[in-house]
Amino acid sequence: MSNWWKKEVVYQIYPRSFQDTDSDGIGDLKGIIKRLDYLENLGVGTIWLSPVYQSPNFDYGYDISDYEAINPEYGTMEDFDCLLQEAENRNIKIIMDLVLNHTSDQHHWFLEAKKGKENPYRDYYIWRDPVNGQEPTKQAGGFGGSAWEYDEASGQYYFHLFSKHQPDLNWENASLRQELYKMMNYWLSKGVKGFRLDVIDLIGKVPDKEITVNGPNLHEYIQEMNRETFGKSDALTVGEAWSASPQIAQLYTSPERNELSMVFSFEHMVLDEMPGTSKWNIRAFTLPELKKAISKWQTALGETGWNSLFWNNHDLPRIISRWGNDTEYRVESGKMFAILLHLLKGTPFMYQGEEIGMTNYPFTDISQLKDIESKMMYNEYLEKNYPKEEILRLLNKKGRDNARTPVQWDDTEYAGFSDSEPWLPVHADHKSVNVEAALTETDSIFYTYQKLIRLRKENPIVVEGQFRLLLADHPQIFAYERILEGEKWIVAANFSEQHVSCRMMDDQVTGETIIGNYPEDTYRLNDLELRPYETFAVKVSF
Ligand code: TEU
């Protein structure tokens, strides 16, 4: 196995918001094809495609009603095949987003299952009798409410860890598992090069014992899946695993266990939440906490296993707005996040629009929001008597639609995304924040990403080098070193709006700039004066 994915940068496309070509205000596959040259110019070698399968869109594709059909809003299977071919012509691989924990309630398996207890598909899902006339357990669903939905016709409840339109599959059923593997092989045989596995840590659940994540058979199922499907090819697989600790991530990613290439872990992305509560319970956190979380994963998976690296995805607010500065220092902080992340050890994932520094959308009314999680939260918080303004404030901070507004290609009315009104509003900052402008300005965020991707291809130290955190307790500076066979790079960032001076070394050491966000050719590491968000990577001799 070549482990090609260790050298890769993956670009996530959320198709609904990427590029429309048929004027319905919704992105489509032809739109992705149209922008492949742009992605090639950026340098990314792999695209992670958020779901494009047939779906009633309660959760915009994360509720699949047919795993082997393309959502007609996005195009046809011919368009998909064309996309694969056109991507391959540019040496770009495609990995699919697969939701194996649940289906849509419109999937024919569920429509059959609902017909009654004797139906052969009944056991593909999880059904239980009421207990004392109530839900079988107290389990809550991921978007609020109970995880059990009552089915009048049969007098039983079915289980759903997300919305009631997303019934959970029963992985204990062996023929269900075989059907899923067959479907995965269908996509692999078309030429897709791997999968992002949605909430994979949930598939081993034991609902009766209220076990959801990390169930007893989880790794057995993944090993079986690997054997029956992608293990036979040289695939990139990344499991979404909110519950993973570094030790659990070892189980998923140690090569000899034949499970996955890597997982998405979220320890660094939940630091602004009150532990053990919800994403809406926001708290302040300090830079040393962030450094500690990242460093812990870098070290734990440094030798065996592998890390994924990310700040953004379709569920998270835009990082510049979240932990950077989306006004005065948008460009500086955007580049800081890019450099800090891409020079860590692991495979970086970037999310559409990140490369031009897109920011959160200033939503002013709930009617502008489309996301099921946000809408359910809004209603739940209204019932709890939260003022509307406060709920909107939280949604503006953490709501998922922040990441889902249309990609800003140019400064025209709908930002070059579409020529009719898009399904989600276009950010007013597209007048200046757009791809066309980014390509024209030689010092734009775009070119920082382009350079980082090239640095990874050209320098084994970026892929293989050992990681060591520096200045662990410094309140404003995030610094680390990478070392490989006599070569050392030091990366340092001023994670603040203040001017910060610092002495990284006692001896007079000057580093030659490899990449940075202020125009400096060298940095004197024993005497640093860093401006707001100033970030650099330097090569040092030792
Ligand atoms: O997300 C998993 C998940 O746990 C989310 O509920 C996450 O906690 C939340 O979005 C953070 O705001 C995955 C997908 O990435 C998400 O888009 C889907 O809605 C969800 O699974 C269900 O398939």
Boltz pocket constraint, residues with backbone or C-beta under 6 A from the ligand:
constraints:
  - pocket:
      binder: B
      contacts: [[A, 59], [A, 62], [A, 63], [A, 99], [A, 142], [A, 162], [A, 198], [A, 199], [A, 240], [A, 242], [A, 279], [A, 314], [A, 315], [A, 316], [A, 373], [A, 398], [A, 400]]
      max_distance: 6.0
